[in-house]
């Protein structure tokens, strides 16, 4: 079981765009709170943009993680 850490008075930036489902799913690896995952996912999409309504960040992240797993 994973240990959780509680951070009091943490402030998160409200994303300007709605996060992609893929982004929320990926960020749920890091938090048990769906609301936090949506905020983080939305912020990544704000930072790196979307193309045709789809996240540009998460497909690139998936490719990078795949390369790292292969040892390249």
C-alpha positions in Angstrom: 0.0 0.0 0.0 1.2 3.5 -0.8 1.8 6.0 1.9 0.0 9.3 1.6 1.4 12.7 2.5 -0.9 15.5 3.5 0.2 19.0 2.7 -1.7 21.8 4.5 -2.3 25.1 2.8 -1.1 23.8 -0.6 -2.1 26.1 -3.4 -2.6 24.9 -7.0 -3.1 27.0 -10.1 -6.6 26.6 -11.6 -6.1 25.4 -15.2 -7.6 27.5 -18.0 -8.6 24.5 -20.0 -10.4 21.3 -19.2 -8.0 18.4 -18.7 -7.9 15.5 -21.1 -9.2 12.1 -19.7 -5.8 10.7 -20.5 -4.2 13.4 -18.4 -6.4 12.7 -15.4 -5.7 9.0 -15.7 -2.0 9.5 -15.8 -2.0 12.0 -12.8 -4.1 9.6 -10.7 -0.8 7.6 -10.5 0.4 10.3 -8.2 -2.6 11.2 -6.1 -5.7 9.5 -4.8 -7.7 12.7 -5.3 -9.4 13.0 -8.7 -9.8 16.8 -8.2 -6.0 17.2 -7.8 -5.4 15.0 -10.8 -7.7 17.2 -12.9 -5.9 20.3 -11.8 -2.5 18.9 -12.6 -3.6 17.5 -15.9 -5.2 20.8 -16.9 -2.1 22.7 -16.0 0.0 20.4 -18.2 -2.4 21.0 -21.1 -2.3 24.7 -20.5 1.5 24.7 -20.6 2.0 22.5 -23.6 -1.3 23.1 -25.5 -3.7 20.9 -27.3 -4.0 20.0 -30.9 -7.5 19.4 -32.3 -8.8 19.3 -28.7 -6.4 16.6 -27.7 -3.5 16.9 -25.3 0.0 17.3 -26.8 1.7 16.6 -23.5 0.5 13.1 -22.6 1.2 11.4 -25.9 4.8 12.9 -25.8 5.1 11.7 -22.1 4.0 8.2 -23.1 6.7 8.1 -25.9 9.4 9.4 -23.5 8.5 6.8 -20.8 8.6 4.0 -23.4 12.1 5.1 -24.5 13.3 5.2 -20.9 11.9 1.7 -20.3 13.8 0.4 -23.4 17.0 2.0 -22.1 17.4 4.4 -24.9 
